Amino acid sequence: MTRRSVRGAWAVLLTAVVASAATACTDDGGSPAGTVSKAASAVASAASRGGDVVASASAAAQEKLQNFKNGVNAGKDVKAGAVTDQGGRATAKITVTNSTESAKSYIVQINFRDPSGNLLDSTVVTVDDVRPGTPKDATARSNRTLAGDVTAEVGRALRH
């Protein structure tokens, strides 16, 4: 579990404890300990699903990269720009500059991270027919809504 999801889980758990303490004064028949236990279980379940989403996105990105036939490492040809919010999703401008002498296609894994370096999401962008020495732009878009200070980095880039 990442530090961010742990902090989020503790915040939700604290809220649940405060709420359960308030409801413990009512006459609904439930025990405060039982309410806290149910809240803790719900928090753990939610945190687990958040981690599953990131793991699923990373696995999908890796699968796409593996299916890119005859790819050559091209990380030095790709730069990720600043992250902006478009329609609730994190987006980043990706610039590919072909360092070879003929047109090439690229597949690029972009990782979105929080300020602590925790992986929030991962996506894959394809950039076709990049002419030699000529930059070509594409946009990487997160698979889900990301909030806060998010950065984009090139995880892996292949060309063929």
C-alpha positions as CSV (number, residue, x, y, z in Angstrom):
1,M,0.0,0.0,0.0
2,T,1.4,3.4,-0.9
3,R,1.9,6.2,1.6
4,R,-0.8,8.2,-0.1
5,S,-3.4,5.4,0.3
6,V,-2.3,4.8,3.9
7,R,-2.8,8.5,4.7
8,G,-6.1,8.4,2.9
9,A,-7.1,5.2,4.8
10,W,-6.2,6.8,8.1
11,A,-8.2,9.9,7.3
12,V,-11.3,7.8,6.4
13,L,-10.8,5.6,9.5
14,L,-10.5,8.7,11.7
15,T,-13.7,10.1,10.2
16,A,-15.4,6.8,10.8
17,V,-14.2,6.7,14.4
18,V,-15.5,10.2,15.0
19,A,-18.8,9.4,13.3
20,S,-19.2,6.1,15.3
21,A,-18.4,7.9,18.5
22,A,-21.2,10.3,17.7
23,T,-23.7,7.5,16.9
24,A,-22.6,5.5,19.9
25,C,-24.7,7.9,22.0
26,T,-27.9,6.9,20.0
27,D,-30.1,4.0,20.9
28,D,-29.8,2.0,17.6
29,G,-28.5,-1.1,19.3
30,G,-25.1,-1.3,17.5
31,S,-22.0,-1.2,19.6
32,P,-19.3,1.4,19.0
33,A,-16.6,-1.3,18.7
34,G,-18.7,-3.0,16.0
35,T,-19.2,0.2,14.1
36,V,-15.5,1.0,14.2
37,S,-14.7,-2.6,13.1
38,K,-17.0,-2.3,10.2
39,A,-15.5,1.1,9.3
40,A,-12.0,-0.3,9.4
41,S,-13.0,-3.1,7.2
42,A,-14.5,-0.7,4.7
43,V,-11.4,1.4,4.7
44,A,-9.1,-1.6,4.1
45,S,-11.4,-2.7,1.3
46,A,-11.3,0.7,-0.4
47,A,-7.6,1.0,-0.1
48,S,-7.1,-2.4,-1.6
49,R,-9.3,-1.5,-4.6
50,G,-7.2,1.7,-5.1
51,G,-4.0,-0.4,-5.3
52,D,-5.7,-2.8,-7.6
53,V,-6.6,0.0,-10.0
54,V,-3.0,1.1,-10.3
55,A,-1.7,-2.5,-10.6
56,S,-4.3,-3.1,-13.3
57,A,-3.2,0.0,-15.3
58,S,0.4,-0.9,-14.9
59,A,-0.2,-4.5,-16.1
60,A,-2.2,-3.2,-19.1
61,A,0.7,-0.8,-20.0
62,Q,3.2,-3.6,-19.8
63,E,1.1,-5.9,-22.0
64,K,0.9,-3.2,-24.7
65,L,4.6,-2.7,-24.6
66,Q,5.3,-6.4,-24.9
67,N,3.0,-6.6,-27.9
68,F,5.0,-3.9,-29.7
69,K,7.1,-6.1,-32.1
70,N,10.8,-5.5,-32.7
71,G,10.9,-2.5,-30.4
72,V,14.2,-0.8,-29.6
73,N,14.7,1.2,-26.4
74,A,14.1,4.9,-27.2
75,G,13.8,6.6,-23.8
76,K,16.2,9.3,-24.8
77,D,13.9,10.3,-27.7
78,V,10.9,11.1,-25.5
79,K,10.1,13.9,-23.0
80,A,7.0,14.2,-20.8
81,G,5.7,17.7,-20.1
82,A,3.8,19.3,-17.2
83,V,0.6,17.7,-16.1
84,T,-2.7,19.6,-16.6
85,D,-6.3,18.7,-15.7
86,Q,-8.6,18.2,-18.7
87,G,-12.1,17.0,-17.9
88,G,-11.1,15.6,-14.5
89,R,-8.2,13.5,-15.9
90,A,-4.5,14.2,-15.7
91,T,-2.9,14.9,-19.1
92,A,0.6,15.5,-20.2
93,K,2.1,16.6,-23.5
94,I,4.5,14.0,-24.8
95,T,7.2,15.0,-27.3
96,V,9.0,12.5,-29.4
97,T,12.1,13.5,-31.4
98,N,13.3,10.7,-33.7
99,S,17.0,10.3,-33.4
100,T,17.3,7.8,-36.3
101,E,17.6,8.5,-40.1
102,S,14.2,7.1,-41.1
103,A,10.6,7.6,-40.0
104,K,9.7,5.4,-36.9
105,S,6.7,4.7,-34.7
106,Y,6.9,4.8,-30.9
107,I,5.1,3.4,-28.0
108,V,5.5,5.2,-24.7
109,Q,4.5,4.3,-21.2
110,I,3.8,7.3,-19.1
111,N,3.7,7.0,-15.3
112,F,1.7,9.6,-13.2
113,R,3.2,10.1,-9.7
114,D,2.5,12.1,-6.6
115,P,5.1,14.3,-4.9
116,S,6.4,11.4,-2.8
117,G,7.1,9.4,-6.0
118,N,4.1,7.0,-5.5
119,L,2.7,5.6,-8.7
120,L,-0.9,6.9,-9.2
121,D,-1.6,5.6,-12.7
122,S,0.1,4.4,-15.9
123,T,-0.9,4.7,-19.5
124,V,0.5,4.0,-23.0
125,V,0.6,6.4,-25.9
126,T,1.5,5.5,-29.5
127,V,3.1,8.0,-31.8
128,D,3.2,6.9,-35.4
129,D,5.4,8.0,-38.3
130,V,7.8,10.3,-36.5
131,R,10.2,11.8,-39.1
132,P,13.9,12.0,-38.4
133,G,14.9,15.0,-36.2
134,T,11.4,16.4,-36.2
135,P,9.6,16.6,-32.9
136,K,6.1,15.2,-32.8
137,D,3.6,15.7,-29.9
138,A,1.0,13.4,-28.4
139,T,-1.1,13.6,-25.2
140,A,-1.0,11.1,-22.4
141,R,-4.2,10.9,-20.4
142,S,-4.7,9.2,-17.1
143,N,-7.1,6.2,-16.9
144,R,-8.9,7.7,-13.9
145,T,-9.3,11.0,-12.0
146,L,-6.1,12.1,-10.3
147,A,-6.0,15.0,-7.8
148,G,-3.3,17.0,-6.2
149,D,0.2,17.7,-7.4
150,V,0.8,15.1,-10.1
151,T,3.8,14.7,-12.4
152,A,4.3,12.6,-15.5
153,E,7.4,10.7,-16.4
154,V,8.4,8.4,-19.2
155,G,8.4,4.9,-17.8
156,R,9.5,3.1,-21.0
157,A,9.7,4.1,-24.7
158,L,10.2,1.8,-27.6
159,R,10.5,2.5,-31.4
160,H,10.3,0.5,-34.5
